[in-house]
Amino acid sequence: MQQDRLLSAIVLRLTSVALFSCMNLGIKLAEAGGAVLPEILFARQFGASVLVAAVIALGPGFASVRTRRMPAHLLRAAVGLTAMALTFSAILMLPLAEATTINFSMPIFATVLGALILGEPTGWRRWTAVAVGFAGVLVVAGPHGGHVPLAGAALGIGAALCTAFISILLRQIGRTERAMTTVWWFSALAALALLPFYIHAAHAHPPRVWATLAAVGLLGGAAQLSMTESLSRGPVSVVVPMDYTALIWATVLGWLAFGTLPGPGTWAGAPLIVGSGLFIVWREHVRRRAATRGALSQE
């Protein structure tokens, strides 16, 4: 039974990576068709809200997402929207592979924020991994014949930093709230916050662009649900390394859709970022296992 749950967790995580990668492609295609950032952001959140609402309605019902921690959900929605706006902006400015690679720096920032905000123990091994990861980011974002616009790289780094802060918030919220409750309130609150910007920016599009915008929302919602479910079935140390398959998807989709391949800086920096991220995840797994053994030995 445990093996089945771990296998399903890995499959769900791989599925979420594939869906998010297709969503990122849809973002670039929608923008190429004339859609602007507020329209794309609203489509993402509205589509996700509809999908999550359907899952809740057909499952546990909306009584299951009642909360007494609305301020925490409002903060999560604000930071989440900021992260999403930065992420989408980076995707629009950068090739898919480069945007994806820079986003892999999130565990690096999460380690730093965990140490600074939560006071989590961080030994020299993880600080070394952080330094190596930052070096990888600098290699990817550095000047390589104009392949990576500096502004786009800065947006991607800002997005990774905000996403890392979200991981800190989710640890706090997750102590009292179920994952589906958090997903629902983020989807609903973010869609409401984006509605005025959408109304101001919305304009007519060909059916192909409307279909692409709808796909962005549904793909994003399905990916979010798949990612959430993967964490309920398997430990972080098992499922999170699957996220790095996104670089394969980004490379293939970028080549098929736009004829672009990663530049030399990306090929050089990606192994440093991925390696540091995997090491950080592994060290966190080791630390938690040691803490659990220590607690058990005191009982």
C-alpha positions in Angstrom: 0.0 0.0 0.0 2.8 2.4 0.9 4.6 1.6 -2.3 1.4 2.3 -4.3 1.0 5.7 -2.6 4.6 6.7 -3.3 4.3 5.6 -6.9 1.0 7.6 -7.3 2.6 10.6 -5.6 5.5 10.6 -8.1 3.1 10.1 -11.1 0.9 13.0 -9.8 4.0 15.3 -9.4 5.3 14.4 -12.9 1.8 15.2 -14.2 1.7 18.5 -12.5 5.1 19.4 -13.9 3.9 18.5 -17.5 0.7 20.5 -17.0 2.5 23.6 -15.6 5.0 23.4 -18.5 2.1 23.3 -21.0 0.5 26.3 -19.2 3.7 28.2 -19.6 3.7 27.6 -23.3 0.1 28.8 -23.4 1.1 32.0 -21.6 3.6 32.8 -24.4 1.2 31.8 -27.1 -1.6 33.9 -25.6 0.7 36.9 -25.4 1.8 36.4 -29.0 -1.9 36.4 -30.0 -2.5 39.8 -28.5 -3.5 39.0 -24.8 -1.9 41.2 -22.2 -0.6 40.3 -18.7 -3.8 41.1 -16.7 -5.9 39.0 -19.0 -3.5 36.1 -18.8 -3.3 36.3 -15.0 -7.1 36.5 -14.6 -7.6 33.6 -17.0 -5.2 31.5 -14.9 -7.0 32.2 -11.7 -10.6 32.1 -13.0 -10.0 28.8 -14.7 -8.4 27.4 -11.6 -11.2 28.7 -9.4 -13.8 27.0 -11.5 -11.9 23.7 -11.5 -11.2 23.7 -7.8 -14.8 24.7 -7.0 -16.0 21.7 -9.1 -13.7 19.3 -7.2 -14.9 20.7 -3.8 -18.6 20.6 -4.8 -18.3 17.0 -6.1 -16.2 15.9 -3.1 -16.3 17.2 0.5 -18.5 20.2 -0.1 -17.9 23.9 0.5 -18.3 23.5 4.3 -14.9 21.8 4.3 -13.1 25.0 3.3 -14.4 27.2 6.1 -11.6 29.0 7.8 -10.9 31.1 10.9 -7.5 32.3 9.4 -8.7 34.7 6.7 -5.9 37.2 7.4 -3.3 34.4 6.7 -5.1 33.5 3.4 -5.3 37.2 2.4 -1.5 37.5 2.9 -0.9 34.3 1.0 -3.1 35.5 -1.8 -1.2 38.9 -2.0 2.2 37.3 -2.0 1.0 34.6 -4.4 -0.4 37.1 -6.9 2.9 39.0 -6.8 4.8 35.8 -7.4 2.5 34.8 -10.2 2.8 38.3 -11.9 6.6 38.1 -11.7 6.7 34.5 -12.9 4.4 35.2 -15.9 6.4 38.4 -16.8 9.6 36.4 -16.7 8.0 33.7 -18.9 7.0 36.4 -21.4 10.4 38.0 -21.5 12.6 34.9 -21.4 12.9 31.7 -23.4 11.0 28.9 -21.6 14.1 26.9 -20.6 15.8 30.0 -19.1 12.7 31.1 -17.2 12.3 27.5 -15.9 15.9 27.2 -14.8 15.9 30.5 -12.9 12.7 29.4 -11.1 14.6 26.4 -9.8 16.4 28.7 -7.4 13.3 28.7 -5.2 14.7 26.1 -2.7 17.8 28.2 -2.4 15.8 31.2 -1.3 13.5 29.0 0.9 16.6 27.8 2.8 17.8 31.4 3.4 14.3 32.6 4.5 13.8 29.6 6.7 17.0 30.4 8.5 16.2 34.1 8.8 12.5 34.0 9.5 11.8 30.7 11.2 15.3 30.2 12.8 15.6 26.8 11.2 19.0 25.1 11.7 21.1 25.4 8.6 24.5 23.9 8.7 27.6 24.5 6.5 26.6 21.9 4.0 23.3 23.6 3.1 24.9 27.1 3.1 27.5 25.7 0.7 24.7 24.4 -1.5 23.0 27.8 -1.3 26.3 29.5 -2.5 26.6 27.0 -5.4 23.0 27.6 -6.4 23.4 31.3 -6.4 26.5 30.9 -8.6 24.4 28.9 -11.0 21.8 31.7 -11.1 24.5 34.2 -11.9 25.8 32.0 -14.7 22.3 31.7 -16.2 21.5 35.3 -15.8 24.9 36.6 -16.9 25.4 38.3 -20.3 25.7 35.7 -23.0 25.3 37.6 -26.2 22.0 39.0 -25.2 20.3 35.6 -25.0 18.9 36.3 -21.5 17.5 39.8 -21.0 18.7 41.2 -17.6 15.2 42.5 -16.8 13.7 39.1 -17.4 16.3 37.4 -15.3 15.6 39.9 -12.5 11.9 39.2 -12.7 12.5 35.5 -12.5 14.7 35.8 -9.5 12.1 38.0 -7.8 9.5 35.4 -8.6 11.6 32.6 -7.0 12.1 34.8 -3.9 8.3 35.4 -3.6 7.6 31.7 -4.1 10.1 30.8 -1.4 8.3 33.2 0.9 5.0 31.4 0.1 6.6 28.1 1.1 7.3 29.7 4.5 3.7 31.0 4.7 2.3 27.6 3.8 4.2 25.9 6.6 2.5 28.3 9.0 -1.0 27.9 7.5 -0.6 24.2 7.1 -0.5 23.7 10.8 -4.3 24.4 11.0 -5.6 24.3 7.5 -6.0 21.5 5.0 -4.3 21.8 1.6 -7.5 22.0 -0.3 -8.7 24.9 1.9 -5.6 26.8 1.1 -5.9 26.1 -2.6 -9.5 27.2 -2.7 -9.0 30.5 -0.9 -6.0 31.4 -2.9 -7.8 30.7 -6.2 -10.9 32.6 -5.2 -9.3 35.6 -3.5 -6.7 36.0 -6.3 -9.4 35.9 -9.0 -11.5 38.6 -7.2 -8.4 40.8 -6.8 -7.6 40.5 -10.5 -11.1 41.2 -11.7 -10.8 45.0 -11.8 -7.5 44.8 -13.7 -9.0 42.4 -16.2 -12.1 44.6 -16.8 -9.8 47.5 -17.5 -7.4 45.6 -19.8 -9.8 43.1 -21.6 -10.4 43.5 -25.3 -11.6 41.3 -28.2 -9.6 38.3 -29.4 -9.9 35.7 -32.1 -11.4 32.4 -30.9 -7.9 30.8 -30.9 -6.7 33.3 -28.3 -9.8 32.8 -26.1 -9.2 29.1 -26.3 -5.6 29.5 -25.3 -6.5 31.7 -22.3 -9.1 29.1 -21.2 -6.4 26.4 -21.5 -4.0 28.5 -19.3 -6.6 28.5 -16.5 -7.6 24.9 -16.7 -4.1 23.6 -17.1 -2.9 25.7 -14.1 -5.8 24.6 -12.0 -5.3 20.9 -12.8 -1.6 21.3 -12.2 -2.2 22.9 -8.8 -4.6 20.1 -7.7 -2.2 17.4 -8.9 0.7 19.0 -7.1 -1.3 19.3 -3.9 -2.4 15.7 -4.0 1.1 14.5 -4.6 2.2 16.0 -1.3 -0.6 14.2 0.5 0.6 10.9 -0.8 4.4 11.2 -0.6 7.0 13.0 1.4 8.6 16.2 0.0 12.0 14.5 -0.3 10.4 12.1 -2.8 8.1 14.3 -4.9 9.9 17.6 -5.1 12.9 16.3 -7.2 10.4 15.4 -9.9 10.0 19.2 -10.5 13.3 19.3 -12.3 11.9 17.4 -15.2 10.3 20.8 -16.1 13.6 21.7 -17.7 13.1 18.8 -20.2 9.6 20.0 -21.0 10.6 23.6 -21.3 13.5 22.7 -23.7 11.3 20.5 -25.9 8.3 22.9 -26.0 10.5 25.9 -26.6 12.2 24.2 -29.5 8.9 22.9 -31.0 7.0 26.1 -30.6 9.6 28.8 -31.1 12.7 27.1 -32.4 14.8 28.1 -29.4 17.2 26.1 -27.4 18.9 26.9 -24.1 22.0 29.1 -24.4 25.5 28.1 -23.1 25.0 29.9 -19.8 21.9 27.9 -19.1 23.6 24.6 -19.9 26.4 25.6 -17.6 24.3 27.1 -14.7 21.4 24.6 -14.7 23.4 21.7 -13.2 24.6 24.0 -10.4 21.1 25.2 -9.6 19.5 21.7 -9.9 22.3 20.0 -7.9 22.0 22.5 -5.1 18.3 22.2 -5.0 18.4 18.4 -4.8 21.0 18.6 -2.1 18.9 21.0 0.0 15.9 18.7 -0.3 18.0 15.7 0.7 19.5 17.5 3.7 16.1 18.6 4.8 15.0 15.0 4.7 18.0 13.9 6.7 17.4 16.7 9.3 13.7 15.8 9.7 14.5 12.1 10.0 17.1 12.8 12.7 14.6 15.0 14.6 12.0 12.3 14.5 14.4 9.7 15.8 15.5 12.1 18.6 11.8 12.7 19.6 11.1 9.0 19.6 14.2 8.2 21.7 13.0 10.6 24.4 9.6 9.0 24.8 
